Amino acid sequence: MSEIVSLVEAYLTAERDLVAAVEAAGGAVPLLDGRAVTVGRAEFDALLGDRRKRAWVLIRKQGPMPARR
């Protein structure tokens, strides 16, 4: 169990660092393989607590837009 706790803490720290780096780079970072890294944000009500804010990183493949029907 302590290994899982340690991994979760490392993951959350890395995610915070990555969010900060993407925001410092202007909010969208293209990768060499055609993907792009962006940041998503949300605010939500926590059960039995205050409102919380959350940010996360999205990595998407950039592709052509489908034709409109």
C-alpha positions in Angstrom: 0.0 0.0 0.0 2.8 2.5 0.8 4.2 1.9 -2.7 0.9 3.0 -4.2 0.7 6.1 -2.0 4.3 6.9 -3.1 3.4 6.5 -6.8 0.3 8.6 -6.5 2.3 11.4 -4.9 4.9 11.2 -7.6 2.2 11.3 -10.3 0.4 14.3 -8.8 3.7 16.2 -8.5 4.7 15.4 -12.1 1.2 16.4 -13.3 1.4 19.8 -11.4 4.9 20.4 -12.9 3.7 19.5 -16.4 0.6 21.8 -16.1 2.8 24.7 -15.0 5.2 24.1 -17.9 2.5 23.9 -20.5 0.9 27.1 -19.2 4.3 28.9 -19.1 4.7 27.9 -22.8 1.4 29.5 -23.8 -1.2 26.9 -23.1 -0.6 24.6 -26.0 2.6 22.8 -26.9 3.0 20.8 -30.2 5.0 17.6 -30.0 7.2 16.4 -32.8 5.0 13.4 -33.5 2.0 15.5 -34.4 0.3 15.4 -31.0 -0.4 18.6 -28.9 -0.3 19.0 -25.1 -2.9 21.4 -23.6 -4.3 22.0 -20.2 -7.9 21.4 -19.0 -9.4 23.1 -16.0 -12.5 22.5 -13.9 -14.1 23.6 -10.6 -16.3 21.2 -8.7 -18.0 20.8 -5.4 -16.3 18.3 -3.2 -18.5 16.1 -1.0 -18.6 17.6 2.5 -16.1 20.3 1.7 -15.3 23.4 -0.1 -15.3 24.0 -3.9 -12.1 22.6 -5.4 -10.2 23.5 -8.6 -8.4 20.9 -10.7 -6.1 21.2 -13.7 -4.9 18.3 -15.9 -3.0 17.8 -19.0 -4.5 16.6 -22.3 -2.4 15.0 -25.0 -4.2 14.8 -28.4 -3.3 13.7 -31.8 -3.8 16.5 -34.3 -5.8 15.3 -37.3 -7.8 16.8 -40.0 -11.3 17.9 -39.2 -14.0 15.7 -40.6 -16.2 17.1 -43.4 -19.5 18.7 -42.2 -22.6 16.9 -43.4 
